[in-house]
Amino acid sequence: MENRSQYIRKMKLSDIPAVQAIEQKSFPDPWSRETLEEALVQFPTTNFIAELNGRVAGFIICGIEDTGEEIYGHICSLAVGSEHRSNGVGKALVQRAEYQVMLSGATAMQLEVRVSNLSAQKFYQKIGYEPVLHFAGYYANTEDAIVMMRWFRY
């Protein structure tokens, strides 16, 4: 994200239609508008938009989970419009979300990715995520998921 007309900002309710359009093109089981709005209300400080020339180029929806022993960030959804992929948008979104969850005391970030989504697995591994667990039948279509984590080094 080198161009000055590109930046990361917190997601707003008015971004939901653009986020939903990217979500629908990116996933076989996209979130509904209501679910996206609920995520924005539940985690208002950890959802971000990548904006390019005044348009939404990508987004990340991230939560914070406190187990009582550890605090983790959780990437719930990350997608970049197909015309903006491989340009650093996804990496910039993840880095911004990681920074925000670290401010809340998180020691790691986790996510789930489809076993069939090899490009996403490769992307996450390239930016420091490691596969740690396999969930059978995790997705609505019963596809398995791989849980990946990145531990923060303070």
N, C-alpha and C positions, 0 to 999 in steps of 0.2 A: 504494500500500500504506500507507494512512494509519491504519487501525485497529490498535490495540496487539495484537490477537489474531492479527495477520499478521506473519510474519517470514521471512527467508531464512536457511537453514542448510545446512551440508554434507550431502550425500546419504549415507545409510547403507544397508547391505545390506537392512535391514528395510523400506526404502522401495521396493524393487524391484517388488513386486506393484502398488502404487499407480501407480508410474511406468509400468509396463507397461500398465496399464489406460488411462491417458491417451494413451500412445503408440499403442495399438491403435485408439483412437477418432479420433486426429489424422492418421495417415499411412496411405497405401495399402500401404506395405511396412514395417510396424513391426519394430523390433528384437526379437530373441528375448530371453528371460530371460538366457540364457547371454551374449549380447553385451552386455546392460546390466550384468551382473555384471562382465564383463571390463573394460568401460570404467571402472567404479568402482575396480577394482583397479589399472588402468594409470594413471589420473589421479585419485588420491584427493583432491587438494586443489582441483580445479577443476570439480567436479560439485555442483550445488546444488538445493535444494528450496525452493519457496515454500509455506509452511504457513499455512493459514487455519483458525482455530478447531480446531486439532489435526488437520487433514486436509491431505493433499497437494493443493495447488491447481495446481501446475505444477512444471516442472523444466528444468534446462539441463545438458547434458553437453558439456563443453569439454575440449579437449586443448591441449597446448603443443607446437609444432613448432620445432625449431632447424635452420635451413638451413646453419649454419656462418658465415653472414654476418648473419642476422637471426633473431630469435625472434618467432614469431607465436602468438597464441592462435587456436584453431580451434573454432568452435561446431559440434559434431557433431549435436546434436539439442536442440531447444527446443520445448516444448509446454506449453500451459495448458489446463486443463479448460474445456470450452465455457461453463460457467456462470460462469467467472471472467475471461473475455476482455474486453478493452477497459476494464479496471480498473487498469492499471498493473503487473500481475503480471509480464508478459513483460519489460517495460522494467526492472523491478527486478532480475529474474534476470540479464539481459544486463549491467546495470551492475555487479552483484556479480561476475560472471565476468570482466568487463573489469578490474576492480580486482585480482582475484587474479592474472591473467596479467601485469598490469603489475608486480606484485611480483616476478615471475620474470624481468623484463627485457624483456617483449614490447613491440614498437613498434607493433603493429597486431593487429587481430582479423579473421579471415576466416570465411566460411561459404559453403555452397552452398544454393541454393533452386531449387525447380522453376520452370520458365518459366511454368507454368500457375498458380502460387500467387501471384497478384497481391496478395492481402491481406498476405502475408508480406513481399513485396518492398516494399510501401508502408510497412509497419511498420518494417522495417530502414532504409529511406531516411529516415523521420521521425526516427530516433534516430542518424543520422549515417553510415550505411553507403552506399557507392557501388558500383554494378555495375562490375566491372573485366574480366570474362572470361566467355565463353560456352563450355560443355562440351557437345558433341553426344553424345547417348546415355548420359548419366551414370548415370541411375537404372536399376533392374532392368527396368522396363518400357520402356526406351530413351528415356524423356523427357529432354529437355535440361535442363541446370542453368545458372544464372547464379551466378558467384562474386562475392560482395560483400565489401568490406573497409571497415574504419574504422581510420584511422591515429590513434594517440594523440599528443597535443600535450603534451610535457613542458615 
